[in-house]
């Protein structure tokens, strides 16, 4: 089964300029400005094929822009991206991935390979719904499930 077609929720994965446009629209809808710095950080984040830390991104942006960008300012923007659904944080790795569907609100399940660090993101709303309801029963609000599964990917297994 291909990682992206589950529960009839199959849509084309936007990339590059399309993804940046979707991200910009989502950020502006959240009432935030799409500044050139935010655009650069999003572009750097989307360019990584595995979760990137704020330092990785600061380095990529510094190289691309030819000026020093501090990880601190990258962190603030990444937090903004996460709250606006443009990016997701892989908690155990303290790293971030661009959200391919900034206009869809999905809870995420990350499959993280312990060997190569490759991270696959899957949506399985039945699992996350039961996690949400268990959290609600425990009195939790607001609920932001991030589920991570560690193991070896098909390539490393």
N, C-alpha and C positions, 0 to 999 in steps of 0.2 A: 504494500500500500504506500502510495506517495505521501510524504509528510503533510501536504497541504490540502488534500481532499478528504475531509472528514465531515460527517453529519451534513452532507449536501452544502457545506459552507465553502464552496470552491470559488475563489476569485483570483484573478491574475495578480501576481505580485508586482506592484509598481517598483521600478528601480530608477536610479539616477535622477534625471530632471523631473520625471513624473512623481517620484517619491518626494522630492524636495517641494514640489508644488502642493502635494497633498499635506505635507507637514506644515508648510506655510499657512495653508487654509485653516488647518486645525488650530494652529497657534493663534492666528488672528481671531478665530471664532472664540478662543478662550480669553480674548481681550488683550493679547500681548502683541508687541511689535516684532516683526520679522527683520531684525537688524542684520547687517552684513556679517557681524561677528557670530550671531546665532546661525546664520546660513552656513558659514564656514565650518562651525562646529558640527552642525547636522551633516554636512557633506563628508567631513572626516569620519564621523561615526558610521555613516551609511557605507563608507568605503571599506570598512574592516569586515573580514569574513568570519570573525569570531568576536565574542564580547571584548570591548576595549575599555581600558581604565581611563580615568580623567588624564592621567599622565601620558598614555599612548596618544590620546586625542590632542592634548596640548602640544605634544611633539609634532604630530602630523600637521596641525594648523600652523605652528611656528615655521615648519619647513615650507609649507605652501605659501604662506604670507611673507616669508622672509623677515619676520619680526618675532620677538619673544612673547609667547602667550603663556600666562601663568595657569597652572593646574587649578588654582583656587577659583579663577573666574570661569574655567571650564566646568568645575563642579557645580557652581551656581546655575549655569545654563542647563547642565544635564538634569539637575533637580527640577528645573522649570519644564524641560522636555518630558520628564517622567510624569509630572503632575498634569501636563496637557496631553498625555497619551502619545507623544511623539517617539518616546524611547522607553525602554524597560530596563530595569536594573536586575542583573543576576547577582542576588545577594551574596551567595557563598564566594563569588569570585570578585566582589566589589567592582564589577565591570558593567558596561552598558551595551545594549544593542538597539539599533533603530527599529521602530515598530513599522512593519511593512503596511499596516492598515491603520493609520492614525485616526481614521473616521469610524472604526469599529471598536466597541468596548468589549474586549475579551479579557478574561483572566488568563494568565499564561502559565504554561507548564514548560519548563526548560529541561531538556535532556542534555546533561553536561558530561563530556567524555573526560575521564580522569587522566587519560594518556596524552591526547593531543589538544585538549581544551576546546575542541569543536563543540558548538552548542546549537542544538536543534530546538526550535520553538514549536510546540504543538498547541492547538486549541482543542480542548475536550470539555465542552460546557457541562456535560453530565457530572464529571468529576468535580469541577470547580463549583458547580451549584451545591453539591453536597458539602463541600468544604465551607462554603458561605453559610449554609443553614446551620451547620455545626457551630460555627463561630458566633452566629446570631444567638443561638440557644445559650451560648456561654456568655452572652451579654456584650459581645464585641461590636463596636461601631467606630468609624466607618470601616468596612472590610476591604482589604486589598490583597487578595490571595496571590502569592508568588510561590509556585511549587517547583522544586528542583529535584531532579532525579539524577544521581551520580552513577556512573558506570563506565563501560567501554563501548564506544560506537562500533558500528558494523566494520569500519575499516581497521580499527585497532583490535577488535575482538578476535 
